[in-house]
Amino acid sequence: MASTLERIQKVTAELLGVPAAKAIESAKFVEDLGAESTQSIELVVSLEEEFGIEMDEAGALGVKTVGDAVKFIDAALAKK
């Protein structure tokens, strides 16, 4: 099974149209990967579906980088 990072890279690449290799842990979704506000919402929904979790609004707003998303999702999965 793919790692959390690999799965986030796949979802990000598909939604934002960037190479998965560009979605490194330090990459910022908006500044580095070009996510616009509507795409940010779509990204949250896509990640929720990919991992079978729900991201609360406050938590989702704190996710600025791919690495933040990995930490957030791993923590959410650990609570399941």
Helices and strands as residue ranges (DSSP letters): H 4-16, G 20-22, H 37-51, H 57-61, H 66-79
